[in-house]
Amino acid sequence: AVTTTVAAAVAAATVAADTVASATVAADTVAAAAAARLSEPLVMPPRLSPTAAATFRDCPQLYLFRNLWRLPEPPSKVLEKGSLVHAALEKVFEAPPEERAGGCTTGHRPA
């Protein structure tokens, strides 16, 4: 049981390292995409949603990147954390229930 917990922690740390590496790759991808779009003429969208209008009002450069160039956005901290927790839970639930219980034998068992 302890081995399973340690294995899950190691798996979570590995996923965290992979997440940081993928964020770096995502930033490089955004920079490359922006450089490729820099010389292209701007094409205005046929319609403007309220969200796009608010984005333009708040930050015209963000509107350019998000709505006109459609650059990929790096994942947010919240998304990274959710992915990390999800991956760790997947690793834990791959183990048989007896190993996941952590040695607890008095828990509720379905009939």
Legacy VTK file of the C-alpha trace (Angstrom):
# vtk DataFile Version 3.0
C-alpha trace
ASCII
DATASET POLYDATA
POINTS 111 float
0.000 0.000 0.000
2.802 2.376 0.875
4.532 1.376 -2.353
1.433 2.343 -4.325
1.299 5.739 -2.609
4.978 6.372 -3.318
4.502 5.248 -6.913
1.570 7.652 -7.283
3.682 10.506 -5.879
6.502 9.682 -8.288
4.022 9.555 -11.157
2.612 12.943 -10.112
6.107 14.449 -10.004
6.820 13.049 -13.462
3.596 14.519 -14.803
4.479 17.874 -13.204
7.864 17.870 -14.958
6.174 16.957 -18.245
3.655 19.783 -17.731
6.430 22.358 -17.245
8.202 21.039 -20.348
4.980 21.192 -22.389
4.352 24.792 -21.243
7.793 25.734 -22.565
7.037 24.006 -25.867
3.654 25.768 -26.007
5.314 29.173 -25.540
7.765 28.366 -28.331
4.870 27.271 -30.556
3.010 30.543 -29.916
6.128 32.590 -30.710
6.704 30.666 -33.953
3.055 31.038 -34.992
3.141 34.779 -34.281
6.315 35.216 -36.328
4.694 33.374 -39.251
1.561 35.568 -39.104
3.402 38.878 -38.749
3.702 39.494 -42.492
0.199 38.285 -43.413
-2.548 40.865 -44.037
-5.243 41.070 -41.385
-8.629 39.661 -42.333
-11.478 40.971 -40.257
-14.032 38.404 -39.061
-17.488 38.592 -40.669
-19.122 39.143 -37.263
-18.038 40.188 -33.799
-19.217 38.371 -30.676
-19.740 40.238 -27.404
-16.762 38.360 -25.919
-14.526 39.369 -28.822
-15.678 42.995 -28.516
-14.896 42.969 -24.788
-11.474 41.450 -25.495
-10.760 44.208 -28.027
-11.901 46.885 -25.577
-9.745 45.462 -22.764
-6.637 44.594 -24.802
-6.435 45.133 -28.573
-3.243 43.073 -28.800
-4.925 40.082 -27.133
-7.781 40.456 -29.638
-5.234 40.365 -32.469
-3.523 37.251 -31.131
-6.668 35.383 -30.117
-9.314 36.386 -32.671
-7.503 37.456 -35.824
-4.325 35.372 -35.782
-5.918 32.530 -33.754
-2.649 31.760 -31.998
-2.605 28.746 -29.684
-2.711 29.767 -26.045
-0.483 28.140 -23.435
-2.430 26.285 -20.743
-3.377 28.262 -17.648
-2.072 27.383 -14.180
-5.519 26.052 -13.257
-5.580 23.777 -16.316
-2.054 22.545 -15.551
-3.016 21.781 -11.944
-6.172 19.951 -13.039
-4.194 17.870 -15.536
-1.647 17.013 -12.850
-4.321 15.913 -10.362
-6.168 13.953 -13.048
-3.004 12.101 -14.116
-2.098 11.278 -10.506
-5.600 9.934 -9.817
-5.475 7.833 -12.983
-2.228 6.260 -11.738
-3.725 5.563 -8.320
-6.884 3.983 -9.762
-4.886 1.728 -12.099
-3.918 -0.281 -8.990
-6.262 -2.966 -7.648
-8.614 -1.737 -4.888
-6.736 -3.706 -2.225
-3.562 -1.773 -2.987
-5.343 1.585 -3.214
-6.850 1.251 0.277
-3.509 2.014 1.929
-3.911 -0.882 4.332
-7.378 0.188 5.508
-9.503 -2.898 6.022
-12.417 -1.360 7.951
-13.836 0.751 5.118
-17.211 0.295 3.501
-17.370 -2.467 0.921
-20.282 -2.699 -1.490
-22.527 -5.738 -1.095
LINES 1 112
111 0 1 2 3 4 5 6 7 8 9 10 11 12 13 14 15 16 17 18 19 20 21 22 23 24 25 26 27 28 29 30 31 32 33 34 35 36 37 38 39 40 41 42 43 44 45 46 47 48 49 50 51 52 53 54 55 56 57 58 59 60 61 62 63 64 65 66 67 68 69 70 71 72 73 74 75 76 77 78 79 80 81 82 83 84 85 86 87 88 89 90 91 92 93 94 95 96 97 98 99 100 101 102 103 104 105 106 107 108 109 110
